[in-house]
Amino acid sequence: MNQQSRTISNQISNGLRQQSSSARSSRHRPDAMVPCESYRDRRHGIFTDAYDLFCITTVSKLLGRLYYYDPHANKPGKLPRDINNLVTGVALFGTLSGQLVFGWLGDKLGRKKVYGITLILMAFSAICSGLSFGATSGSVIGTLCFFRFWLGFGIGGDYPLSATIMSEYANKKTRGAFIAAVFAMQGVGIIFAGLVSMILSAVFLKLFPAPTFIQDQIFSTQPEADYLWRIVLMFGALPALLTYYWRMKMPETGRYTAIIEGNAKQAAADMGRVLDIELDVESDKLSQFKAANQYTLLSHEFFRRHGYHLIGTMTTWFLLDIAFYSQNLTQKDIFPAMGLTKKAPDVNAIREVFETSRAMFVVALLGTFPGYWFTVLFIEKIGRFIIQLVGFFMMFIFMLILGVQYGYLSDHNKFLFVVLYGLTFFFANFGPNSTTFVLPAELFPTRVRSTCHALSAASGKAGAMVGAFVVQTYTLDEDVKKIKTAIIALAFTNLLGFCFTFLVPETKGRSLEEISGEDGGGEGGSGGQIETQMADTRPVAMQGNGRFEEI
């Protein structure tokens, strides 16, 4: 590509050219480069996604007590295996579908146009999940699953659009940290899923005390508990509704408007409004830049430039989510072995929700949450590749120890069990759970960025379904042999993720146009070859004309 097009690339990469003195004075302020409204909106969306996906873990055992109690079994009611997997996993089917549909629409219609739809769908479905109706247990669970599928469909759209919008607003020096900070709200969502359930169940326990199951099999399940799980699920609609105003206020990203729509003046106006500075652009050259990047997702040119990248992001996210969602969805079954909750017959229905929620809250607060923010702090120092590689390897080590020594740890050293279990969560989040979200938002060109992120995320949700429908079957009965087998299998899944990480390159410190090759600097930014961590040569960042090194 000629020097003219490179100049246009530099200007797009820098949020277009700054003209006023106020712009020059704000060049080193992060909030001038990445509008706080964009970060606030995106983080609230991911928070809502995580709450809605994981709050079901706190109440799924309660559903079994309420709707599947067998007086002849002499034990608390429990969701049948297939129904349990469906209740906890149906939202993942919806999420996978929503990621593919909304990710594709985000590239075809624009990020903003389809973004508001996801929130409305999430809020509506969360409310309807809590209002699930029916005269029989099957009809109630069937209605619940129907609305949780559509809840997942809305959540699915949030993943690629949040990451893509944040990457296209951010500058190259802090882009990774901002995208990781958006995704870190998943940790906050998981914490709130435990916290909200814990507070509500504590209130219900105070108002409606009951004997344990051993003391009274019938009255150990309070009728009022039927309201508890509904309120927990419906709470997820609140942050979605509160976010809608800010989501509609944000304009389309400057990169999409300039590169895909070819409207340089509108891009300058939009970027100027969100950054509160005056901007200009050489609009007569944008058509040349746009023409040089017309290749589609299914073209030979895309696979020549980005084929290995897409394979790398899809496989690593798939393998990561097998382990990550297996941990999150099955932790309720492992908590008794860790000593964090009592056995089901020793508590009443609402007390079981309280103890499960409390354990989930503690593990998320001490293990899950810190990992996200370690990634935010170190991603621009260490880089995405090293964080992902080390994260996968440490998860492999800790899960292997847990699997091999499960019987000893659960019987004789519960404290070490909890520490090792917490460390697997920590290195999942200070590792591949964060970087697999960041990398697809950076590696691919603007024309297909949202779609490629959606394909990667959908691959992850396919892995999550393996966790929900396969791995979870090994933990439901709390059988030691089966749980050991599952954990050891997850350990080697992480080892595979470690290996496939070598298919993705480091993106730290480079503009989106350099990384994707849109600046004309080579195929995928690697000077004529597909760039991966296995490549023999390393890329050299384009310096341009020296005026646009800030982003």
DRENKOLNU-19596 format. One record per residue: y, z, x of N, C-alpha, C in turn. Coordinates in steps of 0.1 Angstrom, whole numbers, plus 2048, in hexadecimal, padded with zeros to 3 digits. Last residue first. Example, Ala and Ser with C-alpha at 12.3 -4.5 7.8 and 13.67 -1.06 7.14 Angstrom:
residues 2
7EA8478807F584788980084F881;7C784E8847D384E87B7DF84E884;
***
This chain:
residues 551
8468C77F683B8C77EC82F8BF7F1;8568C380C8568D080584A8D27FC;8598AA81784F8B381D84D8C0815;86A8948138638998088578A280D;87688782887F88D81E877895814;86587B83986B88883D87388E833;85986483186586283886C86F83B;83686C83684186682F84D864837;82087884082C87F84283887983A;7FF87D83580A87483681787C837;7E688F8477F088F83B7FB88683E;7C88818507D58868557DF88484A;7A688B84D7B28848487BF88A84F;78C88986679489185D7A188A859;76C87A86877A87A86C781883861;75387D85E75587F86D763880870;74C890841752885847754887856;7448A683373A8A183C73F895844;7578AC8217568B582D74C8B0837;76488B81A75D89781775D8A0823;77386D81177587981976D885812;76A84C81576985880C76A865814;78183A82977483E82677584A81C;79C83382D79282882C78482D829;7AB84C8307AC8418397A1836839;7A985E81C7A18608297A1854832;7B285E8027BA86580C7B2867819;7A384D7F47A185B7F17A88637FC;7A883780C79F83980079D8487FE;7CB8378147BD8358177B483880A;7E583B80C7E183F8197D383D81D;7EF8367F37EC82A7FB7E782E809;7F284B7E37FE8487EB7FB83B7F4;7DA8507D77E48487CF7F08447D8;7C785F7E37C98527E97D384A7E1;7C587A7DC7BE8707D47BF8627D9;7D48877F07C688A7EE7BF87F7E7;7EE87B7ED7E787A7FA7D887C7F8;7F38837D37F28757D67EC8727E3;7F489F7D57EA8997CC7E888A7CF;7FB8A97F77FF8A57E97F389F7E2;7EB8C48097EE8B68077F28B37F9;7E38DE80D7EF8DA8147F28CB812;7C08DB8077CB8E480A7D78DC811;7A98CE8027B58C87FC7C28D0800;78B8C58127958CE8117A28C880C;7728B37FE77B8B58097848C1807;74F8B67F475D8B67F07668B97FD;7358B87FD73A8AB7F87488AB7F4;72F8D18047338C880F7378BB80A;7258DD7EE7338DF7F17388D67FC;70A8DB7ED7128D07E77218D27E9;7038F37FA7008E68007098DB7FB;70B9077E87109077F670E8FA7FC;6FA9007D27098FF7D170F8FF7DF;6E29097DD6E48FB7DA6F38F87D9;6E79247DD6E591E7EA6E790E7E8;6E89297C16F492A7C96F39247D7;6CD9267BC6D791D7B56E491D7BD;6C393B7C96C192E7CF6C99237C8;6CB94F7B66CF9507C46CE9427CB;6BE94879F6CD9477A06D29477AE;6A49507A76A79427A46B693F7A4;6A896B7A86A59647B46A79557B2;6AD97178D6B89737976B596C7A4;6959697806A296377D6AC965788;68297B78C68196C78E68E96578B;68D99378368C99079268B981794;68899076869699276D69698F77C;66C990767674984763682985768;6669AA77166199E778669991774;6729BB75E6779BB76C6729AE773;67F9B373E6739B37466779B1755;6929B272A6949BC7356879BE73D;69199E7186879A87166889B3721;6A698D7226A799371569D99F713;6A297F73A6A898C73A6A899472D;69996573669296E74069797C740;6AB95972669E95C720696965729;6C09537376C195F72E6B4962727;6B893B7436B994874B6B8954742;6BB92A72B6AF92B7346AE93873B;6D292B71D6C69287166B992971E;6E793372F6E69397216D893771B;6E39247466E39337476E1939739;6E590B73C6D890F7426D791E743;6FF90D7346F590C72A6E790F72F;70C90C74D70D91874570291873A;7068F17537008FC75B701909754;7178E67417098E37407018ED748;72F8EF74B72A8F573E71C8F173C;7318DF7627308EE76372A8F4756;7348C77567288C975E7268D8760;74D8CC74C7428CA7427358CB74A;75C8CC76375B8D875B74F8D7751;7598B176B7548BC7747528C976C;7648A47567568A17597518AD762;77E8AF7577768B174B7678AF74E;7878A476F7868B376E77D8B6762;78688976777E88E77277C89D772;79A88975378D88675078388B75A;7B18907627AD89975779E896753;7B387A7747B28887797AC89176E;7B685F7717AA86576D7A8874770;7D185B77A7CC85376F7BF859769;7D486A7917DB86E7857D4868779;7B586E7A57C38687A27C786C793;7A788E7B17A68817AA7B487B7A6;7A98A77BC7A289D7C37A488F7BD;7B48BB7AC7BC8B67B77B68AA7BD;7A48C47987B28C27947BA8BC7A0;78C8CA7A678D8BE79D79B8BA799;7948E37B37928D77BA7928CA7B1;7968F97A07A28F47A779F8E67AD;77D8FF7977878FC78D7938F5794;76F9057AE76A8FA7A67748F679B;77D91C7B678090F7BD77A9037B6;7749317A578292D7A578491F7AB;7599317A975D93179C76C92D79B;7559327C67549257BE7599257B0;76B94C7CF7629427D37619377C9;7709647C27769617CF76D9577D6;75C9627AF76A95F7AB77395D7B8;7449677BC74595C7B37539587B0;74A97E7C974A9727D17489657C8;74A9907B375698F7BB7569827C3;73098E7A973C98A7A07489877A9;7239997BE72098B7BA72B9857B1;72D9B27BE7319A97C972D99B7C6;7219BE7A872F9BC7A87349B27B3;7079C07B27099B87A67189B47A5;70B9D27C87069C47CA7099BB7BF;7139E87B871C9E37C37189D47C6;6FD9ED7A770A9EA7A27139E37AC;6EA9F37BB6E89E87B16F59E47AC;6F4A0A7C76F49FE7CF6F19F27C6;6F0A1B7B06FEA187B66FEA0C7BE;6D5A1C7AC6DDA157A26EBA127A8;6BBA1E7BA6C8A1E7C16D1A167B8;6A2A207AC6A5A2A7B76B4A297BC;69FA0C798699A1979769EA247A0;6AE9F67A06AF9FB7926A9A09790;6A59F27BA6B39F57B86B59FB7AA;6899EC7B768E9F87BF69C9FC7BB;68B9D57A76849E17A36889ED7AA;69A9C37B869F9C77AA6989D47A6;6989B77D06989C57D069C9CB7C2;69A99B7CB68F9A07D368D9AF7D1;6B399A7BD6A79957B769A99B7BE;6C69A57CE6C49AB7C16B79A77BB;6C49937E46C09A17E66BE9A87D8;6CC97C7D76BF97C7DD6BA98B7DF;6E69827D16DD9807C66CE9817CB;6F29847EB6F19907E26E798E7D7;6EE9697F56E99757FC6E79817F2;6FB9597E16ED9577E56E79647EB;7159637E470E9647D76FF9637D9;71A95A7FE7199687FB71296B7EE;71A93E7F971194480370F953800;72F93A7E77219367E471793D7EC;7459437F77419497EA7339467E6;74593280D74294080F73E947802;74C91A7FF74091B80773C929809;7659217F375991D7EB74C91E7F2;7759268097739307FF76692D7F6;77390E81776E91A81D76B924813;7818FC8047738FA80976D90680E;79B9068007919067F57839057FA;7AB91C8187A790F81379C910808;7B89328247AA92E8287A6920824;7D292F8187D09338267C292E82B;7D09297FE7D99208067D8924815;7BF93D7F57BB92F7F47C39267FC;7C69587F57C19528027BE943801;7CF9617DC7D69657E87D295D7F4;7BD9567CA7CB9527C97D29557D6;7A59637D37A69557D47B59507D3;7AC97D7CB7AA97A7DA7AB96B7DC;7AB9797B07B897B7B77B797A7C6;7909777AA79996C7A67A696D7AF;7869907B47829837BA78B9787B7;78F9A47A27959A37B07929957B6;77F99E78A78D99C78A79399B799;7639A579076799778C77699578F;7639C179875C9B679F7619A879D;7739D27897709D579776A9CA79F;7759C57707819CB77677F9CD785;75A9BE7697659B476A7719B9772;74E9D87697499CD7737549C2774;75D9E475475D9E97627589DF76C;7579D373E7659D57427659DA751;73C9D673B7419C973E74F9CA744;73B9F27357349ED74173A9DF745;7499F171D74E9F97287489F4735;7389E170D7469DD71074B9E471C;7219F170C7209E471272E9DF716;72CA086FF726A0970D7259FB714;7349FD6E673EA046EF738A046FD;71C9F36DC7279EA6DE7319F06E8;70FA0C6D9709A016E27149F76E6;71EA186C671EA1E6D3718A146DD;717A096B0725A086B5726A0D6C3;6FCA116AD700A036AE70DA016B5;6F2A2D6C26F4A266B56FAA186B7;6D9A326DB6E7A326D76E7A2B6C9;6BFA316E46C6A3D6E76D5A3D6E2;6B4A176E16B0A226D76B8A2F6D9;6C0A096F76C5A076EA6C0A126E0;6C9A1D7146C0A1570D6C4A146FE;6ECA1D7206DFA2371C6D6A19715;6FBA0D73C6FAA0F72E6EDA1672B;6F9A0E757707A0E752707A10743;6E2A0D7656E6A1A7616F4A1A75B;6D79F576A6E19F97746E6A07771;6C79F17546C19F37616CA9F876C;6DC9ED7416D39F97406CC9FB74D;6E79D374A6EF9E074B6E69EC74A;6D89BD7446D69C37516DD9D1752;6E19B472C6D29B772D6CF9BF73A;6FB9AF7316F89B97266E99BD727;6FA9997426FD9A67476FA9B173D;6F697F7396EA9887396ED99673E;70F97373A70897372D6FC97D72D;71697575671E97B74B71797C73E;70096976470597776770C97D75B;7019507596F59587586F896775A;71994776171894A75370B952750;71494577D71F94D77871D951769;6FD9347816FD94278570894A77E;70691D7746F99227716F8931775;71E91978071E91E77371092276E;71790E79971E91A79871D92178B;70B8F679270390079870A90D798;7228E87877158EA77F70D8F5785;7338E879C7378EF79072B8F2788;7258D87AE7288E67B272C8EE7A6;7238BF7A07178C77A471A8D57A7;73E8B879C7358BA7917298C2795;7498B67B674F8BF7AD7458C27A1;7378A27C27398AF7C773E8B97BE;73B88C7B272D8927B372E8A07B8;7568887B775288B7AA7448917AA;7548827D375C88D7CE7588927C0;74586B7D473F8777D97478837D5;7588597C774B85C7C27458697C7;7718517CE77085F7CA7628627C5;7718367D877B8407DD77784F7DA;75C82A7CB75E8287DA7678337E0;7618307B17568367B87568347C7;7798217AD7798307AC76D8367B3;7708077B277A80D7BA77A81C7B9;75E80279D7598037AA76380A7B4;76781678076880B78976280D796;76882A76D75B82476F75C818779;78383276E77983B77276C834775;79881677B793820771787828776;7B580D78D7A780E78C7A2819782;7D080C7927CC8097857BD80A783;7E380F7A77DA81A7A47D4818796;7F67FC7AB7EC7FE7B67E18097B3;8067FE7967FD7F37967F27F57A1;81681579C80C81579180280A792;82580A7B181C8167B38118167A9;8337F77A382B7F37AE8207FE7B1;8428067918387FD78C82E7F8797;8538157A184881C79B83D812796;8698087AA85E8077B385180E7AC;87D80D7988797FF79A86D7FE7A2;88382879987A82478E876815791;88783F7AD8898317AF87F82A7A5;89785B79D88B8557A288E8467A3;8A487D79B8A586E79A89986879F;8B089C78C8A68947938A9885791;8BD8BC78D8C08AE78A8B78A5792;8AB8D977F8B38D27898B58C3785;8988E77718A78EB7708AF8E577B;87E8E176E8828E777B8918EB77B;87E8D77558758E27578798E9765;8918C27578938CC74D88A8D9750;8878B176B8948B876D8968C3763;8708A876086F8B176B87C8B876E;87B89874B8728A47488728AD753;88B88675989188E74F88989B74C;87787976888388076F88988A765;86886E75486287875D86D880764;87A85C74987586874186F87274A;87D84A75E88985275988485E751;86383F76286984876C875850767;84883975385683C74E85D845757;82E83375583782A75C84682D758;81884074C82183A74282B831748;80D84776680584175C80E83A751;82385077681984777C811840771;83685E76683A85476F82F84B773;82686F75583186774F83485B758;81687C76881087375D81A86A758;82988977882087F77E81A876773;83689A76683D88F76C834885772;8258A47488278A575682E89875C;8388A972982D8A273182F8A3740;8478CA7248468BB72483A8B672B;8418E77118408E071E8408D171C;8408EF6F684D8EF6FD84C8E770A;8268F36EF82D8E86E983A8E56F0;82090A6FD8188FE7008208F26FB;83091D6F18339196FF82C90C703;82391F6D883191B6D98349166E7;8099276DD80B91A6D881A9166DA;8039416E58059376EF80B92A6EA;7FD94F6CE8099536D580D9486E0;7E59436C77F09416BE7FD9446C6;7D594E6DC7D693F6DA7E293C6D1;7D696A6D97DD9636E47DE9546E3;7C796A6BE7D596F6C17DC9696CD;7AD9636BE7B79596B87C595D6BC;79E9786C77A096C6D07AA9626CB;7999896B27A498C6BB7A89806C4;7829816A678E97B6A179A97E6AA;76E98F6B476F9816B577C97B6B1;7759AA6AC7759A66BB7769976BC;7729A869177F9AA6967809A66A5;7569A568F75F99A68A76D99C690;74C9BC69A7499AF6A17539A469C;7559CE6857599CF6937579C269B;74A9CB66C7589C766E75C9C667D;7319D46707329C666D7419C166E;7349EF6737339E767F7349D867D;7329FB65B73F9F765F73F9EF66C;717A0465A71B9F86527299F2657;709A0E678713A1066F716A04667;6EAA166806F2A0A6806FCA0C675;6DEA2E67C6E4A2C68A6ECA1F68A;6D2A2F6636E1A336646E7A32672;6B8A2766B6C0A206616CFA23663;6ADA3867E6ACA2A6806B6A22677;6B7A5468D6B7A4E67F6B8A3F681;6B1A5B6A76B3A6569D6B2A6068F;6AFA436B46A3A4C6B56A4A566AA;6C8A396B16BDA326AA6B1A3B6AA;6E0A546AC6D9A4A6B46CEA446AC;6F7A586906EDA5C6996E7A516A1;71BA5269070EA4F68A703A55694;73EA4F685733A5568D725A52687;757A3F68074AA3D67973FA42683;76EA4468E76FA44680761A44679;764A436A976CA4F6A476CA50695;759A2A6A9751A356AB757A426A6;770A1A6A5766A1A69B75DA2669D;77DA1F6BE783A236B1779A246A6;76AA146CF76DA236D0774A286C4;76B9FA6C875EA016C5761A106C6;7859F36D17819F36C27759FA6BF;7829F86ED78C9FF6E57889FF6D6;76D9E56F376C9F36F67759FC6EE;7789CC6EB76C9D16E576A9E06E7;78E9CC6FD7909CC6EF7849D16E7;7809CD7167899D771378C9D8703;7709B571776A9C37187739CD713;7849A37157799A270C7719AF70C;7949A972A7999AD71D78E9AB713;7849A073F7889AE73F78C9B2731;78598473977898C73977A99B738;7A097F73D79A97D72F78D98572E;7A39847587AA98D74E7A498C740;79396F76178F97C76479698675B;7A395A75879695B753790969755;7B995B7687BA96175B7AD961753;7B394B77D7B195A77F7B2961771;7BD9337777AF9357747AB944775;7D793677F7D49337717C693676E;7D293B79A7D89457927D6943784;7C99217A27BF92D7A37C593979A;7E091379F7D59107977CB91B796;7F09217B37F49217A47E891D79B;7E291D7CA7E492A7C67E792B7B7;7E39007CC7D69077CB7D79157C5;7FF8FD7CF7F88F77C47EB8FF7C1;8109037E380B90E7DB80390A7CF;8158EB7F18138F87F980E9037F1;8198D77DE80D8D77E680A8E47EE;8248E37BE8268DD7CB81A8DF7D4;81A8DC79B81B8E47A781E8DC7B4;8168CA7868238D17878258D7795;7FC8C37898068B878A8148BE789;7ED8DA7877ED8D37947F88C9795;7F28E076C7F78E97777F78E2784;7E58CB75F7F48CD75D7F98D6769;7CB8CF7677D28C376A7E18C576A;7C48E875D7C38E676B7CB8D976F;7C88E47417CF8EF7487CF8EC757;7B68CF73C7C48CD73A7CC8D7741;79C8D87427A28CD74A7B18CC748;79C8F072F7998F073D79F8E5745;7A28EB7147AC8F271C7A98F172B;78D8DE7087998D670B7A28DD715;77B8F47057788E970E7848E1712;7869026F07879086FD7848FD708;77F8F16DB78D8F36DE78F8F86EC;7638F46DC7698E76DD7788E86E1;7609106D775D90A6E57638FD6E7;76690F6BC76E9176C576C9126D4;7519006B375F8FA6B37699026BB;73D9126B873C9056BE74A8FF6BF;7459276A87469296B674491C6BE;73F91C68F74D91E69374F9216A1;72391C69072B91068D739911692;71C93769471992D69F72192069C;72494267C72A94668872893C693;71293566A721933669728937676;6FA9406746FC93167470B92E673;6FD95B66F6FC95667D6FF94767E;6FE95965370995F65A70995A669;6E594E64D6F29476496FE94C651;6D39616576D395465C6E094C659;6D89776466DC9786546DC96A65B;6E896C6276DC9706306E197163E;6FF96561C6F896F6156EC97461D;71D96162F71095D62B709968625;73795A64973295F63C72395B63A;74F96266174295C65E73B962652;76796A66A76596965C758963658;766966685766974680764975671;76894B68675C95168C75B960686;78294667C77794367476A949679;79194E69379295568678695367D;78893B6A57869496A878795169B;79092369978292669A77F93469D;7AD92569A7A692468E79792868E;7B09276B67B59326AE7AD9316A0;7A590E6BF7A091B6C47A49266BB;7B58FB6B27A78FC6AF7A19096B4;7CE9016BD7CC9036AF7BD9046AC;7C88FB6D87CC9086D47CA90B6C5;7C38DF6D87B98E96DD7BC8F76D8;7DB8D36D07CF8D36C77C58DD6CB;7EC8D56E67EE8DE6DB7E28DE6D1;7E28C06F67E18CE6FB7E28D86EF;7E68A66F27DA8AB6EC7D88BA6EF;8008A26FC7FD89D6EF7F08A46E9;8008A97188068B270D8028AE6FF;7F38957267EE8A37267F38AB71A;7EA8757177F487E71D7EF88D71C;7D786470E7E38667057EE86F70C;7C58617237C885671B7D5858713;7C187A72F7C586E7387C986272F;7BA8897197C688D7227CA88272B;7A387E7107B087C7087BC87F710;7918887237948797227A187771B;7938A371D79689E72A79989072A;78B8A47037998A770579D8A2713;76F89C7077788956FD786897701;7658AE71B76489F71C76E898713;76B8C77107708C371D7708B471F;75D8C76F876C8C76F87718C3705;7428C87017478BD6F97568BC6F9;7438E170E73F8D57157448C970E;7498F26F97528F170474F8E470C;7338EF6E87408EB6E374A8E96EF;7208FB6F871E8ED6F472C8E76EF;72B9146FA72B90C7067288FE703;72791F6E173591C6E57359136F1;70C9256E27119196DA71F9156DD;70493C6F070592F6F770B9246EF;7019526E07099536EC70C9466F3;6F29476CA6FE94E6C870794F6D4;6DC93C6D86E59336D16F293A6CE;6D09536E36D49486EC6DE93F6E5;6C99606CB6D29666D56D895B6DE;6B794E6C06C49506B96CE9576C3;6A294F6D36A99426D16B69446CA;69B96C6D169F9656DD6A79586DB;6AA97E6B669F9776BC6A496E6C7;6BE99B6BA6BE98D6B76B29866BD;6B19B96AE6B49B16B96B49A36B5;6B29DB6A26B29CD6A06B79C56AC;69F9F56B46AC9EF6AE6AA9E06AC;67D9FC6A86879FA6B36949F46AD;6689FA69666BA0769D674A066A9;6609E56876609E36956629F069D;6659E866C6579EA6716569E9680;67F9E166767B9EF66666D9F266B;6929CD67A6859CD6746809DB673;6B19BE67B6AA9CB67C69D9C9674;6C49AA67D6B69A76806AE9B4682;6DF9B06786D99A56706CA9A3672;6E79C66876EC9C567A6E39BB672;6DB9C46A06D99D06986DC9CE68A;6E49AA6A86D69AC6A66D39B969E;7009B06AA6FB9A66A06EC9A769D;6FF9C06C07039C66B36FE9BC6A8;6FA9AF6D56F09B86D16F39BF6C3;7139A16D57069996D16FB9A36CD;72A9AC6DD7269AE6D07199A86CC;7309A46F77319B26F472C9B66E6;72D9896F872399170072499F6FB;74397E6EB73797F6E472C9876EB;75797D6FE7579896F574A98A6ED;75696670D74E97171274E97D708;76695270075894F70575095B708;77E95F6FA7769596EF7689566F4;78796571478597070A77B96A6FF;78A94C72078095672577D96071B;79E94071079193A712786944716;7B49517147AE9507077A094A707;7B894C72F7B595A72B7AE95971D;7BF93172E7B39357357AF943731;7D89347207CD92C71B7C0930721;7E79447317E49497247D894171D;7EB9327467E393E7487DF94473B;7FA91D73B7ED91A73F7E4927741;81292C73580B92572B7FC92372F;81A93474F81893E744810938739;81E91C75C813926761810930756;83391174D82690A74F81B913753;84792375084292174383491A744;84E92276B84692E76684092C758;84A90477C85090B77284791676C;84A90179D84090279384690A788;8639007AA8598F57AC84F8F57A1;8709177A587790A7A286E8FE7A3;85F92A7AC86092879D86991C79A;8609297C88549247C18569227B2;87B91E7D98779277CF86B9227C7;88590B7EA87B9147F087791F7E6;8988FC7DD88C8F57E28818FF7E6;8B09037D28A49097CC8979037D2;8C48F57DE8C49047E08B790A7DB;8C08DB7D68BD8DE7E48BC8ED7E6;8C78DE7BB8B98DB7BE8B68DE7CC;8E28E37BD8DA8ED7B88CB8EB7BB;8EB8CA7C58EB8D57CF8E38E17CA;8D58AF7B98E08B97B88E08C37C3;8BE8A07BD8CB89A7C08D68A57C1;89B89B7C68A68A47C28B489F7C6;8838847BA88D8887C48988917BF;8638917AD86E8887AE87988D7B6;8508A37B58578A67A886389D7A7;8458997CC84F8A47CD8568A77C0;8348857C582E8917CA83889C7CB;8478717BF83F8777B48398847B8;85086C7D985A8727CF8528787C3;83A8627E684086F7EA8498757E0;83684B7D782C8557D78328637DB;84D83D7DE84B8417D084184C7CF;8468387F98528407F58518457E7;8308287F682E8357FC83A83E7F9;83B8117EC8338197E38308277E9;84980980385080C7F78488157EE;83680581683E81081884681480B;8177F98058237F880D82C80480D;7F480080980080080080C800809;
***
